[in-house]
Amino acid sequence: MRTLIAIFIVTFCLFIVQCTEDCTDCPPENQPGNLVIKSNPSGARIYLSGNDTGKDTPDSILNLAAGNYDVFLYLQYYDTASFTVTINNNLTTTKEINLIDGLPFVDIILDYMTFYGGDSVQFNMQLNQDVLMDSIIIRRPIDSTGVYEQKTYLYNKELLVWKDQFGNPIKYFLPPPDSGPQYYARIRNFDYFIYLYGQKAYGAKVIFYLAYSIGV
């Protein structure tokens, strides 16, 4: 009986070995790994171990030997993302990265000049980056009794650049040049309120709302 059991075991093992040798669908061993890289937003250039892959996210890098790789993602107006990935044979590794906006918050410097013996005032503003201006609202006094009027200037996401081609900051004026009279009546001892709405022109295109009060 023991002899029959031993013969059965040997026969079964030989059968297993033969099936393994004849397997046509078995995956090959120790094949290179693959890497899939995604980013939010997409379109970031992929650098692998310091080399430009020529690929932008989302994309794949195939046939990588097992090991650790340093990866850099570059997209204009965003902070460069860097990380390390581990590649294993026969496996596809997926990495998804949220890129961080590299532009600062929108900041606008407001100032004013007086004209006609100090009876008129004109405001000017300087930006710290290109913006898509949506609208500007000015609430201003119209006489010394404290009566205010409100004027809205629609820009409809007009691109306002913050520097000219020579790198010099640009000044924008309020009232806008194409809106009629270029000055407001100057009412002393009252504040003028200026509200600006728009969004960054580049990067994450974050919407901004800024409010200022200026005494003239």
N, CA and C atoms as a LAMMPS dump frame, in Angstrom:
ITEM: TIMESTEP
0
ITEM: NUMBER OF ATOMS
648
ITEM: BOX BOUNDS ff ff ff
-5.0000000000000000e+02 5.0000000000000000e+02
-5.0000000000000000e+02 5.0000000000000000e+02
-5.0000000000000000e+02 5.0000000000000000e+02
ITEM: ATOMS id mol type element x y z
1 1 1 N 0.832 -1.21 0
2 1 2 C 0 0 0
3 1 3 C 0.865 1.258 0
4 2 1 N 1.89 1.247 0.863
5 2 2 C 2.788 2.393 0.929
6 2 3 C 3.5 2.589 -0.397
7 3 1 N 3.812 1.471 -1.043
8 3 2 C 4.479 1.558 -2.337
9 3 3 C 3.576 2.216 -3.364
10 4 1 N 2.276 1.901 -3.367
11 4 2 C 1.33 2.505 -4.296
12 4 3 C 1.19 4.009 -4.048
13 5 1 N 1.155 4.395 -2.763
14 5 2 C 1.047 5.821 -2.424
15 5 3 C 2.271 6.582 -2.918
16 6 1 N 3.459 6.008 -2.725
17 6 2 C 4.696 6.659 -3.158
18 6 3 C 4.715 6.817 -4.661
19 7 1 N 4.294 5.786 -5.367
20 7 2 C 4.26 5.865 -6.837
21 7 3 C 3.287 6.948 -7.285
22 8 1 N 2.143 7.061 -6.608
23 8 2 C 1.139 8.089 -6.954
24 8 3 C 1.685 9.495 -6.756
25 9 1 N 2.379 9.681 -5.636
26 9 2 C 2.929 11.014 -5.339
27 9 3 C 3.972 11.393 -6.378
28 10 1 N 4.854 10.464 -6.707
29 10 2 C 5.896 10.748 -7.692
30 10 3 C 5.271 11.067 -9.041
31 11 1 N 4.251 10.285 -9.408
32 11 2 C 3.578 10.506 -10.697
33 11 3 C 2.9 11.865 -10.738
34 12 1 N 2.251 12.243 -9.63
35 12 2 C 1.555 13.536 -9.562
36 12 3 C 2.542 14.688 -9.685
37 13 1 N 3.693 14.572 -9.012
38 13 2 C 4.706 15.63 -9.071
39 13 3 C 5.251 15.763 -10.477
40 14 1 N 5.486 14.638 -11.136
41 14 2 C 5.968 14.693 -12.511
42 14 3 C 4.939 15.35 -13.42
43 15 1 N 3.648 15.089 -13.143
44 15 2 C 2.581 15.693 -13.924
45 15 3 C 2.573 17.22 -13.757
46 16 1 N 2.763 17.668 -12.5
47 16 2 C 2.796 19.107 -12.222
48 16 3 C 3.957 19.76 -12.945
49 17 1 N 5.139 19.135 -12.873
50 17 2 C 6.325 19.682 -13.528
51 17 3 C 6.115 19.757 -15.025
52 18 1 N 5.523 18.711 -15.594
53 18 2 C 5.294 18.694 -17.034
54 18 3 C 4.307 19.78 -17.454
55 19 1 N 3.244 19.988 -16.659
56 19 2 C 2.262 21.03 -16.963
57 19 3 C 2.908 22.411 -16.921
58 20 1 N 3.812 22.58 -15.914
59 20 2 C 4.482 23.871 -15.795
60 20 3 C 5.359 24.134 -16.997
61 21 1 N 6.075 23.121 -17.437
62 21 2 C 6.956 23.281 -18.583
63 21 3 C 6.171 23.547 -19.858
64 22 1 N 4.94 23.007 -19.925
65 22 2 C 4.135 23.164 -21.129
66 22 3 C 3.247 24.403 -21.1
67 23 1 N 3.289 25.176 -19.991
68 23 2 C 2.394 26.33 -19.843
69 23 3 C 2.738 27.413 -20.873
70 24 1 N 1.762 27.758 -21.668
71 24 2 C 1.979 28.808 -22.68
72 24 3 C 1.415 30.153 -22.251
73 25 1 N 0.568 30.139 -21.2
74 25 2 C -0.053 31.387 -20.744
75 25 3 C 0.584 31.923 -19.478
76 26 1 N 1.547 31.243 -18.957
77 26 2 C 2.165 31.687 -17.711
78 26 3 C 2.958 32.97 -17.955
79 27 1 N 2.847 33.971 -17.077
80 27 2 C 3.598 35.214 -17.267
81 27 3 C 5.087 34.977 -17.084
82 28 1 N 5.936 35.596 -17.898
83 28 2 C 7.382 35.433 -17.736
84 28 3 C 7.849 36.025 -16.417
85 29 1 N 8.867 35.459 -15.858
86 29 2 C 9.369 35.918 -14.567
87 29 3 C 10.375 37.042 -14.761
88 30 1 N 10.436 37.936 -13.718
89 30 2 C 11.434 38.999 -13.658
90 30 3 C 11.41 39.92 -14.883
91 31 1 N 10.201 40.273 -15.318
92 31 2 C 10.063 41.245 -16.386
93 31 3 C 10.141 42.659 -15.801
94 32 1 N 10.619 43.645 -16.592
95 32 2 C 10.695 45.03 -16.077
96 32 3 C 9.326 45.538 -15.646
97 33 1 N 9.342 46.541 -14.777
98 33 2 C 8.097 47.144 -14.313
99 33 3 C 7.725 48.364 -15.14
100 34 1 N 6.537 48.877 -14.886
101 34 2 C 6.028 50.054 -15.589
102 34 3 C 5.63 51.126 -14.573
103 35 1 N 5.637 52.377 -15.027
104 35 2 C 5.271 53.497 -14.159
105 35 3 C 4.251 54.372 -14.88
106 36 1 N 3.13 54.633 -14.202
107 36 2 C 2.097 55.531 -14.708
108 36 3 C 2.078 56.762 -13.809
109 37 1 N 2.195 57.949 -14.413
110 37 2 C 2.222 59.197 -13.639
111 37 3 C 1.089 60.094 -14.104
112 38 1 N 0.296 60.566 -13.138
113 38 2 C -0.788 61.507 -13.397
114 38 3 C -0.587 62.733 -12.515
115 39 1 N -1.138 63.866 -12.951
116 39 2 C -1.057 65.064 -12.122
117 39 3 C -2.334 65.868 -12.271
118 40 1 N -2.599 66.674 -11.277
119 40 2 C -3.736 67.586 -11.29
120 40 3 C -3.223 68.999 -11.012
121 41 1 N -3.246 69.913 -11.994
122 41 2 C -3.714 69.705 -13.363
123 41 3 C -2.747 68.864 -14.179
124 42 1 N -3.205 68.415 -15.325
125 42 2 C -2.376 67.598 -16.199
126 42 3 C -1.454 68.486 -17.032
127 43 1 N -0.606 67.843 -17.833
128 43 2 C 0.276 68.594 -18.724
129 43 3 C 1.65 68.879 -18.166
130 44 1 N 2.004 68.293 -17.016
131 44 2 C 3.314 68.527 -16.416
132 44 3 C 4.364 67.659 -17.102
133 45 1 N 5.528 68.245 -17.398
134 45 2 C 6.612 67.484 -18.009
135 45 3 C 7.221 66.536 -16.961
136 46 1 N 7.509 65.315 -17.395
137 46 2 C 8.003 64.27 -16.505
138 46 3 C 9.519 64.139 -16.669
139 47 1 N 10.243 64.275 -15.552
140 47 2 C 11.682 64.049 -15.526
141 47 3 C 11.952 62.827 -14.648
142 48 1 N 12.702 61.885 -15.17
143 48 2 C 12.999 60.642 -14.458
144 48 3 C 14.496 60.55 -14.237
145 49 1 N 14.888 60.509 -12.961
146 49 2 C 16.314 60.446 -12.593
147 49 3 C 17.1 61.557 -13.276
148 50 1 N 16.506 62.756 -13.329
149 50 2 C 17.178 63.914 -13.883
150 50 3 C 17.102 64.045 -15.388
151 51 1 N 16.474 63.102 -16.056
152 51 2 C 16.385 63.123 -17.516
153 51 3 C 14.973 63.471 -17.973
154 52 1 N 14.889 64.314 -18.991
155 52 2 C 13.61 64.689 -19.583
156 52 3 C 13.089 63.507 -20.389
157 53 1 N 11.939 62.984 -19.99
158 53 2 C 11.377 61.834 -20.701
159 53 3 C 10.701 62.227 -22.001
160 54 1 N 10.446 63.547 -22.184
161 54 2 C 9.71 63.983 -23.352
162 54 3 C 8.222 63.718 -23.245
163 55 1 N 7.765 63.328 -22.052
164 55 2 C 6.356 62.997 -21.855
165 55 3 C 5.727 63.95 -20.851
166 56 1 N 4.429 64.204 -21.039
167 56 2 C 3.653 65.045 -20.131
168 56 3 C 2.554 64.209 -19.487
169 57 1 N 2.224 64.57 -18.268
170 57 2 C 1.173 63.841 -17.551
171 57 3 C -0.186 64.037 -18.21
172 58 1 N -1.038 63.007 -18.219
173 58 2 C -0.784 61.645 -17.738
174 58 3 C -0.085 60.809 -18.81
175 59 1 N 0.88 59.988 -18.397
176 59 2 C 1.581 59.142 -19.365
177 59 3 C 2.266 58.006 -18.616
178 60 1 N 2.806 57.064 -19.388
179 60 2 C 3.427 55.869 -18.841
180 60 3 C 4.886 55.788 -19.267
181 61 1 N 5.693 55.223 -18.389
182 61 2 C 7.085 54.909 -18.712
183 61 3 C 7.228 53.402 -18.545
184 62 1 N 7.588 52.73 -19.604
185 62 2 C 7.569 51.269 -19.63
186 62 3 C 8.976 50.685 -19.496
187 63 1 N 8.994 49.403 -19.093
188 63 2 C 10.224 48.602 -19.082
189 63 3 C 11.326 49.211 -18.211
190 64 1 N 10.951 49.5 -16.974
191 64 2 C 11.92 50.024 -16.01
192 64 3 C 12.461 48.89 -15.15
193 65 1 N 13.77 48.873 -14.963
194 65 2 C 14.369 47.877 -14.083
195 65 3 C 13.926 48.139 -12.651
196 66 1 N 13.838 47.077 -11.868
197 66 2 C 13.417 47.22 -10.474
198 66 3 C 14.377 48.14 -9.726
199 67 1 N 13.813 48.985 -8.865
200 67 2 C 14.636 49.903 -8.081
201 67 3 C 13.9 51.18 -7.766
202 68 1 N 14.613 52.133 -7.176
203 68 2 C 14.048 53.427 -6.794
204 68 3 C 14.415 54.486 -7.838
205 69 1 N 13.441 55.351 -8.152
206 69 2 C 13.652 56.395 -9.147
207 69 3 C 13.179 57.731 -8.592
208 70 1 N 13.989 58.779 -8.825
209 70 2 C 13.577 60.143 -8.476
210 70 3 C 12.805 60.737 -9.655
211 71 1 N 11.647 61.328 -9.355
212 71 2 C 10.785 61.887 -10.39
213 71 3 C 10.54 63.36 -10.089
214 72 1 N 10.582 64.186 -11.142
215 72 2 C 10.243 65.601 -11.042
216 72 3 C 9.139 65.909 -12.045
217 73 1 N 8.176 66.714 -11.633
218 73 2 C 7.111 67.168 -12.518
219 73 3 C 7.187 68.687 -12.616
220 74 1 N 7.276 69.19 -13.854
221 74 2 C 7.376 70.635 -14.063
222 74 3 C 6.199 71.12 -14.9
223 75 1 N 5.51 72.123 -14.39
224 75 2 C 4.437 72.802 -15.119
225 75 3 C 4.545 74.286 -14.813
226 76 1 N 4.587 75.119 -15.856
227 76 2 C 4.74 76.554 -15.658
228 76 3 C 3.665 77.111 -14.727
229 77 1 N 4.102 77.992 -13.829
230 77 2 C 3.264 78.67 -12.836
231 77 3 C 2.907 77.783 -11.644
232 78 1 N 3.456 76.558 -11.583
233 78 2 C 3.238 75.67 -10.437
234 78 3 C 4.586 75.301 -9.817
235 79 1 N 4.559 75.006 -8.52
236 79 2 C 5.774 74.527 -7.87
237 79 3 C 6.175 73.176 -8.453
238 80 1 N 7.482 72.984 -8.665
239 80 2 C 7.968 71.701 -9.169
240 80 3 C 7.749 70.628 -8.103
241 81 1 N 7.132 69.533 -8.502
242 81 2 C 6.869 68.421 -7.566
243 81 3 C 7.985 67.394 -7.712
244 82 1 N 8.498 66.907 -6.591
245 82 2 C 9.543 65.88 -6.613
246 82 3 C 9.165 64.755 -5.662
247 83 1 N 9.424 63.543 -6.075
248 83 2 C 9.113 62.378 -5.251
249 83 3 C 9.919 61.191 -5.755
250 84 1 N 9.946 60.126 -4.95
251 84 2 C 10.656 58.892 -5.293
252 84 3 C 9.653 57.763 -5.431
253 85 1 N 9.809 56.962 -6.462
254 85 2 C 8.937 55.81 -6.664
255 85 3 C 9.784 54.536 -6.658
256 86 1 N 9.183 53.465 -6.197
257 86 2 C 9.835 52.164 -6.203
258 86 3 C 9.19 51.293 -7.278
259 87 1 N 10.004 50.791 -8.173
260 87 2 C 9.534 49.951 -9.267
261 87 3 C 9.868 48.495 -8.958
262 88 1 N 8.884 47.644 -9.13
263 88 2 C 9.068 46.207 -8.934
264 88 3 C 8.859 45.474 -10.248
265 89 1 N 9.557 44.379 -10.411
266 89 2 C 9.391 43.564 -11.612
267 89 3 C 7.953 43.075 -11.732
268 90 1 N 7.489 42.993 -12.96
269 90 2 C 6.173 42.426 -13.285
270 90 3 C 4.996 43.263 -12.768
271 91 1 N 5.263 44.484 -12.264
272 91 2 C 4.186 45.292 -11.699
273 91 3 C 4.151 46.672 -12.355
274 92 1 N 2.956 47.263 -12.366
275 92 2 C 2.772 48.646 -12.818
276 92 3 C 2.483 49.514 -11.604
277 93 1 N 3.319 50.508 -11.386
278 93 2 C 3.16 51.438 -10.273
279 93 3 C 2.51 52.723 -10.789
280 94 1 N 1.463 53.173 -10.096
281 94 2 C 0.752 54.39 -10.492
282 94 3 C 0.95 55.457 -9.427
283 95 1 N 1.293 56.662 -9.861
284 95 2 C 1.497 57.778 -8.945
285 95 3 C 0.689 58.966 -9.442
286 96 1 N -0.132 59.568 -8.557
287 96 2 C -0.939 60.737 -8.901
288 96 3 C -0.593 61.873 -7.96
289 97 1 N -0.262 63.045 -8.516
290 97 2 C 0.245 64.171 -7.748
291 97 3 C -0.636 65.395 -7.951
292 98 1 N -0.964 66.075 -6.859
293 98 2 C -1.654 67.368 -6.931
294 98 3 C -0.601 68.476 -6.924
295 99 1 N -0.524 69.225 -8.012
296 99 2 C 0.458 70.297 -8.113
297 99 3 C -0.016 71.529 -7.342
298 100 1 N 0.947 72.267 -6.799
299 100 2 C 0.651 73.438 -5.972
300 100 3 C 0.896 74.705 -6.786
301 101 1 N -0.085 75.585 -6.773
302 101 2 C 0.013 76.861 -7.486
303 101 3 C 1.252 77.616 -7.015
304 102 1 N 2.109 78.017 -7.959
305 102 2 C 3.338 78.711 -7.606
306 102 3 C 3.211 80.222 -7.59
307 103 1 N 2.053 80.753 -7.96
308 103 2 C 1.869 82.207 -7.975
309 103 3 C 1.335 82.697 -6.634
310 104 1 N 1.711 83.895 -6.217
311 104 2 C 1.205 84.424 -4.942
312 104 3 C -0.256 84.837 -5.059
313 105 1 N -0.839 85.209 -3.933
314 105 2 C -2.18 85.784 -3.963
315 105 3 C -2.139 87.112 -4.721
316 106 1 N -3.247 87.444 -5.339
317 106 2 C -3.32 88.724 -6.055
318 106 3 C -3.273 89.87 -5.049
319 107 1 N -2.401 90.826 -5.325
320 107 2 C -2.302 92.015 -4.487
321 107 3 C -2.273 93.229 -5.405
322 108 1 N -3 94.251 -5.043
323 108 2 C -3.095 95.456 -5.866
324 108 3 C -2.779 96.667 -4.997
325 109 1 N -1.831 97.47 -5.451
326 109 2 C -1.464 98.7 -4.744
327 109 3 C -2.266 99.846 -5.346
328 110 1 N -3.034 100.515 -4.507
329 110 2 C -3.865 101.641 -4.947
330 110 3 C -3.279 102.965 -4.442
331 111 1 N -3.305 103.948 -5.318
332 111 2 C -2.844 105.287 -4.953
333 111 3 C -3.732 106.308 -5.68
334 112 1 N -3.488 107.582 -5.444
335 112 2 C -4.294 108.596 -6.126
336 112 3 C -3.473 109.858 -6.361
337 113 1 N -3.944 110.67 -7.313
338 113 2 C -3.373 111.989 -7.589
339 113 3 C -4.508 113.002 -7.652
340 114 1 N -4.201 114.228 -7.269
341 114 2 C -5.212 115.287 -7.329
342 114 3 C -4.88 116.26 -8.459
343 115 1 N -5.931 116.873 -8.995
344 115 2 C -5.78 117.797 -10.119
345 115 3 C -6.67 119.017 -9.893
346 116 1 N -6.483 120.022 -10.745
347 116 2 C -7.312 121.227 -10.734
348 116 3 C -7.385 121.856 -9.345
349 117 1 N -6.191 122.114 -8.828
350 117 2 C -6.127 122.78 -7.529
351 117 3 C -6.596 121.918 -6.379
352 118 1 N -6.611 120.617 -6.581
353 118 2 C -7.021 119.712 -5.519
354 118 3 C -8.493 119.405 -5.493
355 119 1 N -9.25 119.886 -6.48
356 119 2 C -10.691 119.661 -6.492
357 119 3 C -11.096 118.358 -7.185
358 120 1 N -10.162 117.733 -7.885
359 120 2 C -10.447 116.475 -8.584
360 120 3 C -9.431 115.418 -8.17
361 121 1 N -9.84 114.159 -8.254
362 121 2 C -8.963 113.06 -7.848
363 121 3 C -9.046 111.953 -8.898
364 122 1 N -7.907 111.312 -9.124
365 122 2 C -7.828 110.155 -10.016
366 122 3 C -7.053 109.049 -9.292
367 123 1 N -7.601 107.852 -9.321
368 123 2 C -6.947 106.717 -8.664
369 123 3 C -6.109 105.94 -9.681
370 124 1 N -5.07 105.282 -9.188
371 124 2 C -4.277 104.39 -10.032
372 124 3 C -3.953 103.122 -9.26
373 125 1 N -3.728 102.058 -9.987
374 125 2 C -3.457 100.775 -9.347
375 125 3 C -2.335 100.051 -10.068
376 126 1 N -1.547 99.296 -9.278
377 126 2 C -0.489 98.448 -9.792
378 126 3 C -0.726 97.018 -9.315
379 127 1 N -0.532 96.053 -10.213
380 127 2 C -0.774 94.649 -9.91
381 127 3 C 0.53 93.951 -9.536
382 128 1 N 0.42 92.784 -8.945
383 128 2 C 1.611 91.975 -8.673
384 128 3 C 1.716 90.761 -9.59
385 129 1 N 0.782 90.658 -10.558
386 129 2 C 0.793 89.587 -11.545
387 129 3 C -0.296 89.879 -12.573
388 130 1 N -0.274 89.146 -13.685
389 130 2 C -1.322 89.296 -14.69
390 130 3 C -2.648 88.781 -14.132
391 131 1 N -3.723 89.517 -14.411
392 131 2 C -5.039 89.101 -13.922
393 131 3 C -6.061 89.212 -15.048
394 132 1 N -7.137 88.471 -14.892
395 132 2 C -8.313 88.611 -15.745
396 132 3 C -9.352 89.38 -14.932
397 133 1 N -9.459 90.668 -15.211
398 133 2 C -10.345 91.512 -14.41
399 133 3 C -11.776 91.333 -14.878
400 134 1 N -12.66 91.128 -13.922
401 134 2 C -14.072 90.963 -14.237
402 134 3 C -14.821 92.283 -14.083
403 135 1 N -14.661 92.927 -12.931
404 135 2 C -15.349 94.209 -12.724
405 135 3 C -14.682 94.975 -11.594
406 136 1 N -14.882 96.29 -11.623
407 136 2 C -14.425 97.176 -10.545
408 136 3 C -15.597 98.071 -10.159
409 137 1 N -15.852 98.123 -8.87
410 137 2 C -16.93 98.968 -8.354
411 137 3 C -16.312 100.07 -7.498
412 138 1 N -16.74 101.304 -7.735
413 138 2 C -16.291 102.431 -6.928
414 138 3 C -17.504 103.086 -6.276
415 139 1 N -17.447 103.178 -4.977
416 139 2 C -18.488 103.869 -4.204
417 139 3 C -17.855 105.139 -3.663
418 140 1 N -18.38 106.29 -4.083
419 140 2 C -17.702 107.539 -3.756
420 140 3 C -18.699 108.605 -3.3
421 141 1 N -18.224 109.541 -2.477
422 141 2 C -19.1 110.65 -2.06
423 141 3 C -19.262 111.64 -3.203
424 142 1 N -20.435 112.225 -3.289
425 142 2 C -20.673 113.2 -4.359
426 142 3 C -20.808 114.619 -3.825
427 143 1 N -20.963 114.749 -2.507
428 143 2 C -20.962 116.082 -1.914
429 143 3 C -20.65 115.945 -0.428
430 144 1 N -20.57 117.064 0.246
431 144 2 C -20.155 117.065 1.653
432 144 3 C -21.274 116.668 2.607
433 145 1 N -22.448 116.325 2.074
434 145 2 C -23.545 115.905 2.951
435 145 3 C -23.464 114.408 3.273
436 146 1 N -22.535 113.716 2.652
437 146 2 C -22.395 112.284 2.913
438 146 3 C -23.184 111.406 1.969
439 147 1 N -23.69 111.982 0.87
440 147 2 C -24.393 111.186 -0.132
441 147 3 C -23.368 110.481 -1.015
442 148 1 N -23.571 109.176 -1.202
443 148 2 C -22.645 108.377 -2.013
444 148 3 C -23.336 107.897 -3.282
445 149 1 N -22.549 107.702 -4.332
446 149 2 C -23.036 107.025 -5.525
447 149 3 C -22.092 105.865 -5.851
448 150 1 N -22.619 104.885 -6.541
449 150 2 C -21.838 103.693 -6.876
450 150 3 C -21.771 103.525 -8.388
451 151 1 N -20.556 103.279 -8.879
452 151 2 C -20.332 103.1 -10.304
453 151 3 C -19.642 101.761 -10.534
454 152 1 N -20.169 100.958 -11.491
455 152 2 C -19.583 99.663 -11.818
456 152 3 C -18.96 99.722 -13.204
457 153 1 N -17.712 99.302 -13.291
458 153 2 C -17.005 99.216 -14.569
459 153 3 C -16.819 97.738 -14.906
460 154 1 N -17.359 97.319 -16.029
461 154 2 C -17.281 95.915 -16.438
462 154 3 C -16.08 95.707 -17.355
463 155 1 N -15.254 94.748 -16.987
464 155 2 C -14.072 94.417 -17.788
465 155 3 C -14.248 93.086 -18.53
466 156 1 N -15.172 92.256 -18.045
467 156 2 C -15.477 90.984 -18.714
468 156 3 C -14.234 90.122 -18.922
469 157 1 N -13.489 89.941 -17.823
470 157 2 C -12.284 89.098 -17.826
471 157 3 C -11.231 89.587 -18.823
472 158 1 N -11.084 90.881 -18.889
473 158 2 C -10.022 91.474 -19.722
474 158 3 C -8.664 91.188 -19.075
475 159 1 N -7.684 90.825 -19.899
476 159 2 C -6.345 90.562 -19.394
477 159 3 C -5.647 91.877 -19.079
478 160 1 N -5.258 92.05 -17.817
479 160 2 C -4.462 93.194 -17.395
480 160 3 C -3.088 92.675 -17.007
481 161 1 N -2.077 93.049 -17.757
482 161 2 C -0.716 92.584 -17.468
483 161 3 C -0.063 93.539 -16.478
484 162 1 N 0.809 93.006 -15.654
485 162 2 C 1.361 93.84 -14.584
486 162 3 C 2.674 94.504 -14.965
487 163 1 N 3.323 94.055 -16.055
488 163 2 C 4.562 94.677 -16.507
489 163 3 C 4.528 94.833 -18.025
490 164 1 N 5.228 95.87 -18.503
491 164 2 C 5.335 96.048 -19.946
492 164 3 C 6.461 95.185 -20.493
493 165 1 N 6.755 95.287 -21.784
494 165 2 C 7.751 94.43 -22.421
495 165 3 C 9.167 94.69 -21.905
496 166 1 N 9.369 95.813 -21.225
497 166 2 C 10.682 96.124 -20.666
498 166 3 C 10.782 95.758 -19.187
499 167 1 N 9.715 95.179 -18.645
500 167 2 C 9.738 94.769 -17.245
501 167 3 C 9.333 95.839 -16.259
502 168 1 N 8.781 96.938 -16.758
503 168 2 C 8.36 98.02 -15.868
504 168 3 C 6.913 97.829 -15.438
505 169 1 N 6.596 98.043 -14.159
506 169 2 C 5.208 97.916 -13.696
507 169 3 C 4.295 98.894 -14.431
508 170 1 N 3.09 98.443 -14.724
509 170 2 C 2.108 99.248 -15.445
510 170 3 C 1.091 99.818 -14.452
511 171 1 N 0.723 101.08 -14.656
512 171 2 C -0.325 101.691 -13.857
513 171 3 C -1.63 101.704 -14.643
514 172 1 N -2.708 101.339 -13.949
515 172 2 C -4.054 101.419 -14.517
516 172 3 C -4.824 102.482 -13.738
517 173 1 N -5.671 103.218 -14.449
518 173 2 C -6.299 104.383 -13.838
519 173 3 C -7.801 104.195 -13.671
520 174 1 N -8.312 104.834 -12.625
521 174 2 C -9.741 104.873 -12.339
522 174 3 C -10.141 106.328 -12.154
523 175 1 N -11.125 106.801 -12.914
524 175 2 C -11.945 106.074 -13.883
525 175 3 C -11.107 105.528 -15.045
526 176 1 N -11.557 104.418 -15.673
527 176 2 C -10.858 103.889 -16.84
528 176 3 C -10.851 104.918 -17.974
529 177 1 N -9.82 104.916 -18.814
530 177 2 C -9.698 105.937 -19.87
531 177 3 C -10.881 106.014 -20.818
532 178 1 N -11.559 104.905 -21.062
533 178 2 C -12.651 104.91 -22.044
534 178 3 C -14.025 105.056 -21.409
535 179 1 N -14.075 105.513 -20.147
536 179 2 C -15.359 105.57 -19.435
537 179 3 C -15.952 106.966 -19.34
538 180 1 N -15.282 107.947 -19.97
539 180 2 C -15.79 109.316 -19.869
540 180 3 C -14.806 110.2 -19.138
541 181 1 N -15.292 111.105 -18.269
542 181 2 C -14.393 111.988 -17.518
543 181 3 C -13.33 111.189 -16.76
544 182 1 N -12.112 111.692 -16.742
545 182 2 C -10.989 110.976 -16.155
546 182 3 C -10.768 111.281 -14.672
547 183 1 N -11.675 112.022 -14.054
548 183 2 C -11.495 112.416 -12.664
549 183 3 C -12.823 112.321 -11.926
550 184 1 N -12.697 112.142 -10.623
551 184 2 C -13.854 112.236 -9.738
552 184 3 C -13.746 113.555 -8.975
553 185 1 N -14.889 114.085 -8.584
554 185 2 C -14.864 115.238 -7.692
555 185 3 C -14.229 114.821 -6.369
556 186 1 N -13.342 115.634 -5.872
557 186 2 C -12.667 115.325 -4.612
558 186 3 C -13.474 115.892 -3.449
559 187 1 N -13.994 115.01 -2.626
560 187 2 C -14.733 115.414 -1.428
561 187 3 C -13.86 115.07 -0.228
562 188 1 N -13.342 116.08 0.423
563 188 2 C -12.414 115.867 1.525
564 188 3 C -13.132 115.3 2.749
565 189 1 N -12.315 114.565 3.531
566 189 2 C -12.772 113.98 4.798
567 189 3 C -13.795 112.861 4.618
568 190 1 N -13.866 112.3 3.414
569 190 2 C -14.714 111.138 3.158
570 190 3 C -13.866 110.045 2.502
571 191 1 N -14.254 108.816 2.753
572 191 2 C -13.549 107.681 2.149
573 191 3 C -14.177 107.305 0.813
574 192 1 N -13.318 106.861 -0.101
575 192 2 C -13.736 106.287 -1.376
576 192 3 C -13.516 104.771 -1.279
577 193 1 N -14.522 104.015 -1.652
578 193 2 C -14.457 102.554 -1.529
579 193 3 C -14.307 101.926 -2.915
580 194 1 N -13.32 101.047 -3.045
581 194 2 C -13.017 100.419 -4.335
582 194 3 C -13.031 98.907 -4.152
583 195 1 N -13.82 98.22 -4.986
584 195 2 C -13.948 96.766 -4.93
585 195 3 C -13.538 96.181 -6.282
586 196 1 N -12.659 95.187 -6.237
587 196 2 C -12.135 94.6 -7.469
588 196 3 C -12.428 93.11 -7.495
589 197 1 N -12.943 92.637 -8.629
590 197 2 C -13.297 91.229 -8.808
591 197 3 C -12.593 90.69 -10.056
592 198 1 N -12.064 89.484 -9.947
593 198 2 C -11.417 88.866 -11.105
594 198 3 C -10.789 87.538 -10.719
595 199 1 N -9.801 87.117 -11.509
596 199 2 C -9.097 85.878 -11.209
597 199 3 C -7.682 85.966 -11.75
598 200 1 N -6.828 85.123 -11.206
599 200 2 C -5.471 85.052 -11.732
600 200 3 C -5.516 84.658 -13.208
601 201 1 N -4.6 85.204 -13.99
602 201 2 C -4.566 84.86 -15.406
603 201 3 C -3.917 83.504 -15.645
604 202 1 N -3.046 83.08 -14.736
605 202 2 C -2.292 81.843 -14.939
606 202 3 C -2.288 81.024 -13.656
607 203 1 N -1.592 79.896 -13.697
608 203 2 C -1.573 79.017 -12.536
609 203 3 C -2.95 78.437 -12.285
610 204 1 N -3.358 78.428 -11.037
611 204 2 C -4.645 77.843 -10.671
612 204 3 C -5.829 78.741 -11.025
613 205 1 N -5.552 79.958 -11.508
614 205 2 C -6.61 80.911 -11.894
615 205 3 C -7.622 81.114 -10.769
616 206 1 N -7.089 81.329 -9.58
617 206 2 C -7.925 81.512 -8.393
618 206 3 C -8.697 82.823 -8.507
619 207 1 N -9.972 82.798 -8.144
620 207 2 C -10.81 83.996 -8.133
621 207 3 C -10.423 84.872 -6.944
622 208 1 N -10.399 86.19 -7.162
623 208 2 C -10.089 87.089 -6.06
624 208 3 C -11.172 88.156 -5.927
625 209 1 N -11.299 88.651 -4.71
626 209 2 C -12.174 89.78 -4.391
627 209 3 C -11.407 90.666 -3.415
628 210 1 N -11.142 91.908 -3.797
629 210 2 C -10.375 92.821 -2.965
630 210 3 C -11.196 94.07 -2.691
631 211 1 N -11.102 94.574 -1.469
632 211 2 C -11.843 95.77 -1.075
633 211 3 C -10.899 96.752 -0.419
634 212 1 N -11.001 98.026 -0.812
635 212 2 C -10.123 99.066 -0.278
636 212 3 C -10.975 100.284 0.085
637 213 1 N -10.501 101.018 1.06
638 213 2 C -11.067 102.338 1.364
639 213 3 C -9.924 103.332 1.395
640 214 1 N -10.107 104.463 0.709
641 214 2 C -9.051 105.457 0.6
642 214 3 C -9.627 106.818 0.937
643 215 1 N -9 107.489 1.862
644 215 2 C -9.367 108.86 2.182
645 215 3 C -8.529 109.837 1.387
646 216 1 N -9.16 110.792 0.745
647 216 2 C -8.432 111.737 -0.089
648 216 3 C -8.504 113.149 0.467
